[in-house]
Amino acid sequence: MECPMSLYERLVERVEGWIPRGVSEDAHRRLSFAVWFSLSGGLFLALFSVVNLASNPTAALALGAFVPLMLLVPLLTRYAPRPSLGAHLFIANTLVVLTAAAAAKGGLASSPAGWLPASSFVMVLVLGTRGALPWILGVVVAHGVLGYQSSQAGWPEELGPVAVFIASRVGATVFSMWLASVFESARLRAHDRLETRRAETRQLLDHADQGFLSIDATGALGGECSAVVERWLGERPAEGGLVAWAAQADPAFAAWLELGLASLQDGVFSEEVNLAQLPQALEAGGRALSMEVRPMARAGRYLVILTDRSEALARQAAEEAERETARLVQLLATDRAGVTLFVDELDGLVADLEGELPRVIALRHLHTIKGNCGLFGLTSLAQLVHAVEDRCAETGEGPTRSDLDAVSTKWHRIIDRVRSFLGSGDHVHVRATDLDQLQLAVAEHRAYDEIEAIVASLREEPAGHALERMADATTELADRLGRVVDVVCEGGAVRLPPRRWAPLFAVIPHLVRNAVDHGLESPADREAAGKPVVGVLRLGVELSADGQVEISVTDDGRGIDWAAVEAAAAHAGIPHSTHPERVAALFCDGLTTKHVVTEVSGRGAGSAAVRQVVDELGGVIEVHSVEGQGTRFVCRAPLYAAVSHAAK
């Protein structure tokens, strides 16, 4: 939280800002003195005139006449072609006022005359030793004139001879000038040393890989910053501070920064919390920059550190690409058919996204892409899609064309690295046990129809590969979520037409993730409920005698909270009065009983994608759930498409 500025600090800031730009630092300091002294002198003369107006109106009016001249000094300082004219006017006013006041009070022996030697000190501060010399000669002349006046009016004998008194005052004037000159010389030497150190520091900062600058809680910039900051963000703006500067490169970042600084000024939260909530990543001229803000020793001031993370991110992306490529190549060695189907399925989804899709369908496709990429270890694309989903959730709108293009580009960049390993796709993978079965049927001279069925089945894929992939991914997910799960796969030997069933196996992971995240309890909760600490998740495939395929996901978790489903459906305006309506609501877009969205679940898009695919297969979904005992999802559809079956 920023400490409020004192009245003195605010006045100093105003005076410093009043001096015109373009003058040297030394001239800036002298002009600041002139403005300060003139304002103070004008205030003093105004008060003196008011106080003495009744007792000595002539003197009050005479001195009051100099108030406008004193106030004219700041105007000349800012607007005159030569700002130093304001400083000379101040010195002239001071000399005339003191001389006139001394003359009115009786001459050289009066109290105003005693201030004349001290005025030479002010003259050196405002004009420098060389610039003050003509005015100091004026002080000497003023002493002579006042001494002559005093000698004519009657000089006090106790003060000694007039000439000696004048000489002592002139000596005091010269001493005051010398003292000011020594002070100025020491200040200039200190200033030179400071400038040398500042130049060295600036050189170090300009050659550092990071950019440094300072701001206050409003984002107003300090005087110095690293040269690299201007190379990254562009020319420093005349107004608007860091927010305006950042907006030149990344308007979205600047908007969040403005909100964060407003929170810092409000002081509702601690300074540490407010600084931690400031945005940290921005894009500038194709560079990925990170921003860190730290409090400085002076209250209310903050150090901003900008770091170019482009190379680090590029290295990270390259390493991630190598890991993902190695993962896909490894999977190709063990499950070529599964990887091929995965690539074909996502090629189709990405191709759809490259066209025009309704918002709901686009979000379903994205959610399915994210789930399958997580299943096959393509974490970079999964994270990109999750970020797109986050933006859609924040704005309430669908993915933009740039979002979808980014997903498409990322997918093609990943898969093009391994596409040459996939082959042409016009071959069938046959296991040795399948060939043994065929050879045995031929050797035993079985019926032609039976042998034909065995040969036809070789074109189909065992469900076991897909189940094993989901089992591995489920175990990894359970570890991340702090669950202990035993995944049981059943019916892996059932063979399915790959092109028909690949879309369903692409969306079934949505049900699996929901079971782990929503259904299965944590070990502590299971123990408290009297259940085994290890949860059980069953993935099953079954082919019935009537040619129906059942793919099931069963857990022994907490069961479905139907009251929460009913409340969520009511909030979304979805029918929910009967149990079948509540079951149907589970598969509606956007309906979720989770209050927090994670990378795993919580968007209400995955179940809707499952329903869509099952509908396209001409099937149905059944849900069986018992509170405290678990849930079973069953997707049932014909083994073959109706047209293909009729043709066969």
PyMOL commands that set and color helices and strands:
alter all, ss='L'
color gray80, all
select helices_A, chain A and resi 7-18+25-52+57-64+66-79+84-104+112-153+157-159+162-206+227-233+241-247+251-266+271-276+310-334+336-353+359-375+379-395+401-415+419-422+432-443+448-457+464-481+498-519+523-528+562-572+579-585+606-616+642-647
alter helices_A, ss='H'
color red, helices_A
select strands_A, chain A and resi 210-216+221-225+281-284+287-295+301-308+461-462+485-490+495-496+535-543+548-555+620-626+630-638
alter strands_A, ss='S'
color yellow, strands_A
deselect
rebuild
show_as cartoon
